[in-house]
Amino acid sequence: MRVRQTVKRFSLISLSLLLPVLAGMHAHAQTISPIIVEYHEKGAGRILLTNDTLTPLVVILQPESFSIAPDGRAIYRPLDPGIHVELSTTSVRLMPRQQYYVFYKTSADSLPAWYTIYATFSPAHRGPGLTVRIMLPHTVYLLQKEPLRKDDVHAGPATWDARKKLVICDVENISKAYGRMREGSVQAGRESTSIDGFPLLPGEPRHLEIPWSGKNPPELLTLHFDHFELRVPITAGAPAAVASTK
């Protein structure tokens, strides 16, 4: 059920992007910012909602908890009872070209904690035909006092699959602390390719498959965290096994 809900969200977003093209309409946009925030222990923040369309929209805000599968896919569920979110409003009517701030306070019974506030944009007036909704996330992380340490993260062997043109490596957070890989890279001599950052939740693995199109086989995988970095030599061979979900 949860996987279907996640797929549905992505389908709605994809459909909303395709419909204006198919109908020959001008491109419209709804946005939420920031997308990701981190607070130490508890926080107070604001979300900027933007309606760049020419029609009024209604926005409904709903906090949801989530877990992350080893492949990076988020799986959503109702908000955990130990996480507390106080929103200034849970619904907003946005006029054309209007922006609006929603303020919130947040805390949790235990740390670290994380959740997403989903903003669902839909037309204020339903017309004939298909009604398209767009769901955009504002993700919140409440950090523990002590940061993630280098000893808390285990990186398995990094291997180069020449047939698939992928560098494959499993990374696991073996602690109870939250951390984030801020940026990474794969290198071969002077050639390099960058890796987008990702959260590393407590006790959870992450399976990395990084495309490489350099002229030479990749040699080194580097992952940068807040207070340390991991440098993993890359060897040729069969791909490492996918880490199991805990």
N, C-alpha and C positions, 0 to 999 in steps of 0.2 A: 504493500500500500504506500509506504513512504517513497519508494523508488518511483512509483507511478506519479506521485505528486510532484517530485522533482522534475521528471521528464515533462510533465504537463507545463510547468513553468517555462522551461526552455522552449517548448513548442509554441506557447503563446507569444513569447518574445520574437521568435523566428517568424511567426505568421504576421505579427504586427509590422515587421520590417519589410516583408514581401508584398503585403497588400497594397500599399501606396504605389509601388512600382507597377504592379499588375493593373491597377486601375488608372494609371497615368496621372496620379495626383502629385502635388508638391510634397516633398519630404517634410515630415513633422518630427518633433523630438520632445520627449519628457525626460528629465534627468533628476538624479538625487546625488547630493554630495554632503560630506565626504562619503566614500564607499567603505573605507575601513578606518577604525579608530582604536587606539589602545589607551587604557587608563590604568594607573597604579591603584589597586585595591577597590576604589569606587570612582564614579565619575559623574560629571554634569556636562552635557553637550547639546548640540543643536544640529538639525538636519535641514538642508536647503532643498526645497522642492521647486522645480521649474516646469512651467507649461509653455513650451515654445510653439504650440499649435495655434490655430485660429478659432478653436472651439473651446467652450468651458469643459473642465474635467473635474471629476470627483476622485480624491485620493483617500484610500483607507489604509491605516497603518496597523500592523500586527506583528508583535515580537514572536519569534520562534527559536527554539533550540535546534542544534544540528550536530551531527558527527561527520567526520571526513573519512572516506574509504581510502585505502592505500593508493589508488590511482588519482586521488585528488578530488573525487566527486563528492559533493556535499549531500547529505541525507537529512531532511528536515523532519521535525516533530513538534508537538506543542511545547510551549516554554516550560522548562524545568521549574518546579515549585521553589527551589532554592535561589532562583535568580529574580531580582526585583527591578521592575522598570516602571517609572512614572512619567507618562507622556503628557505634554501640555494639551494635546488633543489627539484623538484617534481617527478623525476624519476632517478633510479639508476640501473646500470647493475652490478651484483655481480658475480664474478668468483667463482669457487668451493673453499670452505674453506675460503672465504674472509669475512672481516668485513668492515663496512663503517659507518662513522658518518655523519648524516644530522643535520645541525644547524638551529635554528629558533629563531625569536623574536616574542613576542606576547603581545597584550594589548586589552583592551575593553573599549567601551564608558561608560559603567556602570558596577559596581561591586556588587556582585560577578558574575563571568562568568565561563563557563566550556565548553569544547568540546573535541573531540577525533581526533587525526591524525591516520587514518587507512593506514597501509602499506599492499599493495596487492602484494604477491609473486606469480610469475608465470614463467614457463620455458621460457628461451630466444629463444629456437627453438621448435616450435610446431611439434610434431610427429603425427603419426596416432593414432586414438582412442581418449579417453577422456582426455581433458586438465584440470588439477586440479589447482585451485588457493587457496592460503591460505591468509586470512585477519587477521592481528594482530594489536591490538590497543595500542596507546600511548595517555593516557588521561591527560588533563591539566585542573587544577582548578586555577583561579585567585581570590584570597581572598580579601575580604573587609578589611578596617583598623581595625574595632572593631571585636573581635572574638565572636563566638556564646556563649551565656550565658545560664545558667541553666534554667532561667525563659523562655527562648525561646523554650524549648523543653517540650512537653507534652507527658507523657507516660500513656496509658490507663491501665486498670486492666490486670495483667498477670494471665492466667489460664492454668491449667494442664488438657489436654485431655488424660485420661488414655487409652482410646481405641486406639487412633492413636499414643500414645507415643510422644506427642508434647506439648511444652510450647508455648502458643500463646499470642502475645501482639502487640498492635498498638502503634507506636511512631510517633509524628508529630512535624515538625518544624513550629512554628507559627510566625516566624520572617522573615525578609528580608535578613538574613545573612546565609552564607554557613557554615556548620560544618561537622565533620566526627566522627562517632563512631569508635574509634581506636581499641578497643578490648572489649569483654564482656564475661560473664560466667553465667551459671546456676548452682546453688549449692543445695545440700541436705546434711547437716552435713559436713563430710569430702569429700564427693563425689562432683565432679564438671565436667563440660564440657565447652569447650571454644566456643566462637562465633567469626566468622570473622568480621572484620570491614566493614563499609559501609558508603557512603556519605549520608548526610541528607540535601537535597536541600531546598532553601527558600520556605516556604509555602506548603511543600509537606509532605505526610504521608509515613510511611513505615510499612508494615505488616510483623511481624516476626513469623515464625513457626520453632521452634528449637527442633530437636530430643533429647530425653532424654531416656537413657537406664540404669539409675542407679537402685539400689535395692530398694531405698525408693523414694516416691514422691518428686519432686523438691520443694524447699522452697523459693529461692531467685534468682531474675534476676538482674544482675549488668551490666550496660553499661558505659564504660569509654570514655569520650570526653577529649579534650585538657585541659580544665580548670575546669572540674567538672565531677561528676559521678552521674548516676541515679541508685537507689536501689529500686526495685519493688518487694514486696512480691507476691508469687505465690499461688493462691488458686485453689482448685478443682472446676470444674464446666463446663458448656457449653462453647465452644470457643467464643471469642469475635468476633464481626462482622468485616468483612474486610473493611478497610477504603476506601472510594471512591476516585477516581482519580480527582484531581483538574485541 
